Amino acid sequence: MSYLTTQVAIPGRMLLAAAWTDGDSEAASPPQLDEPGNIRLARRAGRVGLENLGNTCFMNAGLQCLSHIEPFAAFFLSGRYKGEINATNRMGSKGQLAETFAELQKVLWQSERPAQNPSEIKRRLATIAPHLFQGYQQQDVQEFLAFCLDGLHEDLSRVSEQLPPRTEADEEADEKSCQGRSEEFAAALAWMRYLERSKSFLVDLMQGQLRSSLCCLRCGHKSRKFEPFMYLSLPVKQEMCSVSDAMREYTKEEVLSDDEKWKCEKCKAKVDAKKKIDIWQLPPVLVIHLKRFEFDVRSGYFRKITTPLACDLTTDLSSFCSSKQQQGALYSVACVANHSGGYSMGHYTATCRVGDMWYRFNDDRVSRQPPDEPVVGESAYILFLVRRSLEDGYYSAGHNSPLLKQQTMTMPELWPHHGPNQVSQDFSSLMKLRKGEPSESSISNEKPLYVMKLPTLPYNGHDDVKSDNGSSLFKCSAPARGDPGVWRFDEPLGCLGWQLVVKFCLEGPQGPNMRAEGQSIWRSEFNAKVKQDATINFDENT
């Protein structure tokens, strides 16, 4: 078996991909790029609120964040999820959770209503995970998100037949296979073992890999382990200033002693040891959980760490990685789940990017994020970062969709561990270590390279949107003739879906106020009632 390098055409770039051949046989066709089609968005797309059903702000904030990750929303809106539902997986809900999220995307991206009642969505979620909705107690959005991601992973599993659990003998055999080989080989082998039992769209989108290292301080014996992760839980301390400080703390070496001693395999005893966690491979979408709650020994209660942590909207994470990132490590913030208040109380909201604008989602209220306030503020609790891939040009023109590589046993060249210029010997050796033939659903070989993106949003940055004080922003112009018409704007005129052009003349406290066409005006500037009839024309041409 030989390893060949081919090129796959992608708009704006050329992607190096790999094709496998047997002996002198003709090279296989290069993987083709798959893009979703036939997705229609409402004019209010992405700016629909969710009503609070009684302490369900944690659910609303979590659902808004997940639904504003563009490839996540497009995956369900395009209908691709239907071909990947695993109805036989005993760990899943037979597709119920996946169908629930598909309905949610329709509500948030294809509805013209300003807010939706999520009671049916809550009912379905409560059927699958009743512990998250018992009584009216406030729940943790991080726990809710973990349930959603794990549940969707099982519902969309591409493994049709589970292998038996791995034994201690299996682990020892793999350790022996890694002797004398590189760290990258060991990482790829661990990734292969994970894919033997666990593959899904969520793995393609959000799964990364960590390296955990231990070193005995008595004999110097070392142990390493590569493990997958769906999100990073970073420690937060009072003296920190930024999310980067939390990342450095997470990857900092620590000493295990006292009650945390490690049992050394060589010493056959519990010993002091050095422990370090390294980020080995980052996923296309990185979820960061800021651990703001800790147990206070003196008071006997949990408390919240309110330290504000700054974060640039675009940041390079390569300095926190211990291996090369084939698609780069440049990330941009897409969504933020916020928590205000103390432990076991308070309120959750979401801040999400829609197109090239930022919006606040406070249950059923959706408002423009004030430009003078940071997107990642002092209430930031969970961050969703999307990779700006080096291989494609899809992070542009209002889109936030990186190239995805389907993680499959049959195409290891698409794993994140090897570039096309590396020799094929490692891959060949890995394939010999597979446990039987890979058991995968048919979808895994159709379009291994794909971009899940939404159509261009049907509105621009000058849309009608509520402000925090309840005002609505309009474009206005005076009529050519006629008496001033004085209006009280109790409700927004029109909807968020199109640019509203109101043609009328306003009278303020100082008399008639003539505005030039195209100027902006806040309805809170005027507090009067309708004095006479007037004509309001709605221009739907954006």
Disulfide bonds with the S-S distance in Angstrom:
none
